[in-house]
């Protein structure tokens, strides 16, 4: 008979009863402790709740490395909002990370499924319950995740479809469950609670002793005991007792401290705190806490408990998500400044030192204190003491009379064919647009390079699927040809537009502003301008997709099967090495012409001038230098031939603004 059934039969155990001498741990077996049942222990709940809640409340920021070694928030990437605000359709970020960290604290592992569309874009990160997942290590070292959806046959996922964050592990595949490792302390905590519950059900006393002056026969002792139980047992422990025939009652009692098991339960709460590496004061164990050591313990909690968990999240996300769905140089970090920040006075003193030494601006200081920047960008200036840094004093500029000639000569030094009839406003516009174009060119090339990396990765995945394997010769290249057809005619053009739009929009607004100011037209960013920019990007994206598809399918059509893999790899390698530079130059020149022309037409200009530019002007562009056409006309019609000596250039499409050919960097200007 178990101890539980024995206890049920006892209304009030006597002082010699085994109830008072059996080990407390007998009331709960370690094998009974699970991740779910452990949460019924208040110390376990408090520890898991404070760790998971704190991790969940920390912002996870997607950053991009900058050329100077710094970092900037990659707010232009779709993943930024997904990780910062809404990982899936039914969870906010705090709910997502809090739940995942709860799984890690209780089970040592957190699993998430990556929902991916046909364009190889990550659309959502969906949680999977760790108790339903089993890992399978295949012979080739690949890991499969088998998930029981409750419908019968488990669903298998590849490692590319799963985000797996694991705790301390012995094999690198699966993390230890903290509850399994610490089942002993948790079981002892349950046992103490159960023992105390049974103890208080007996009025917190092991009854007492009935004494008789004479010697009683066994039948008399049994009658007295049964009579006493009937009168004072079963919920009647505090009723008035009437003693006769010389009987006397001696009560046995325990101290309040012993009755409440304070020391035992406190010790078990401290054991749970050790198990989860949580400072005792966060489990409301405040007997040795002071204001000063609580501050230090909070820092210790952030550094020793939360930081290792945060790094596990960051590195797992980088491995499973960022390396696949973003360009190199991106990374995620939890913003833990609020946990580690000192008190107000210490922050003010530290910021004052940084401000006085030029390491911090006023706006940066205000941002640290969650304040808005000063108006008119007044807080962006960095200040330094004059006695430790030289002061640069701007020299006076040239006179107004010589400014026009100097500007004209400067433009000519950059290869622009500038005649004396171009007015000063147009000269300034050409100079500013040239500087904007040169500054935007690396940004356009960088966006194109990120796009190409993503595109090449997807195409190589198609090649691996369609061209590798034992039956590839029988299958031929038809499968890859058809998959490329569907891919480039599908959603990928929208992906191209989504990736290029931010940088093209920024470039368009700058060029539009300069062209509008040149003719005295208000440079307002209207909905019509935004629609024009989007149409321009959509057209460019469709052209990119068409060009990529045709170049790859040409290799598939014109090459023997043995030459296909080599030909495709050569083409893709050329894309990564050279194509981004060509796209950047084309977008720089074509966008300059398109957005300038849009501004001129909006401002009422009726005629445009071709301005040849570039350090080594080609002979065809020189033929167009100074040519003036109406805004509704073209400089060269589709099919028309531009001749320069014996050389000829045939236009494939209407040329209403530069570029005339690949590599062209000419401009247009209004003709008054």
Protein Blocks (a to p, Z undefined) as FASTA:
>chain_A
ZZklmmmmpmbdcfkbmklmgcfklmocfklpcfklmmmpmklmmmmmmmmmmmmmpccd
dddddfkopacddfkbmklmmmmmmmbfkbcfklmmmmmmmmmmmnopacddddddfkop
afbdcdddfklpccdddfkopacddddehnopacdddfklpccdddddfkomaccdfklm
mmmmmmmmmmmmmmmmmmmmnoopghiadddfbdcdfklmmmmmmmmmmmmgghiamgcc
ddeehiacddddddfklmnommmmmmmmmmmmmmnopafklnopaklgcfklmmmmmmmm
mmmmmmmmmmmmmmmmmmmmmmmmmcehiacdddfklmmpccfklmmmmmmmmmmnopac
fklmmmmnopacdehhlmmpccddfklcccddddddddfklmmmmmmmmmmmnopacdfk
bcfklmmmmmmmmmmmmmmmmmmmmmmmmmmmmmmmmmmmmmmmmmgcjklmmnommlmm
mmmmmmmmmmmmmmmmmmmmmmmmmmmmmmmmmmmmmnopacdddfklmmmmmmmmmmmm
mmmmmmmmmmmmmmmmmpcfklmmmmmmmmmmmmmmmmmmmmmmmmmmmmmmmmmmmmmm
mnopabdcdddedjbdcfklmmmgopacdfkbcfbdghiacdehjbccddfbdcfbdcfb
ehiacdcdddZZ
